[in-house]
Amino acid sequence: TQQGLVNNIEVEIQLSDNTKTKYKGRIFFEMASKDLKHIYHYIAYNTFEQGWDANGIFEDIRKRYEITDKDTIVKENSLSKLRKSYQFFFNKHDSIIGHYFRHLYHMLMYLKETETSDKSAMDTKRIYANYANFIQSQMSSSELFLLFYNCTCFPKMKELVEYYDLLENLPKEDLIEESHQSFYGKELKSRDEIFTLHVELSKNFSK
């Protein structure tokens, strides 16, 4: 069902030059992740991210999310900047992102409640963690990225994501800023550390 939600996504975005582009399925999450990064740099620094193609993109973001210079909070702390950035992003895509994350939340909540009441297994937590791993394995890097920032605004989701370590495969380099990992209850690994861990796991599995 969760994959069905992703596959059925189709969003048409109007750009500043009045052209329109459609984003479907996981391509939407890739676009959305880039947008959130751009929104954050505007909200946090009142400028565009270094390396942007400033011709058109900057105005696209401002118009698409209805952000003005008055919305920037340069002097606020990083968490406030993140939450405000995510609020702009979420409000625009609530019909998609809201539905997607609510469904994910209820799946994890169902796992946790069932795990708590399940007295039949010796290693219950490991068994239900494996179920959560199946969910994680279906999520793209962009989905994990957005989940991380969703957690900064929704504590109940954050609690479940941390409990099942759903972001263990999100490299800290993929965050908007690596310092943001301090807002998560577990330390994220580097891309090299994740790769090494997967190699070791594959060796153990093949024995």
Salt bridges, closest charged atoms under 4 A:
GLU10 OE2 - LYS22 NZ 3.41
GLU12 OE1 - LYS20 NZ 3.92
ASP35 OD2 - ARG64 NH1 2.52
GLU49 OE1 - HIS38 ND1 3.52
GLU59 OE2 - ARG62 NE 3.35
ASP69 OD1 - ARG62 NH1 3.47
ASP123 OD2 - ARG126 NE 2.78
GLU143 OE2 - ARG26 NE 2.98
GLU162 OE2 - LYS158 NZ 2.68
ASP174 OD1 - ARG191 NH2 2.22
GLU177 OE1 - HIS180 NE2 3.53
GLU200 OE2 - LYS203 NZ 3.77
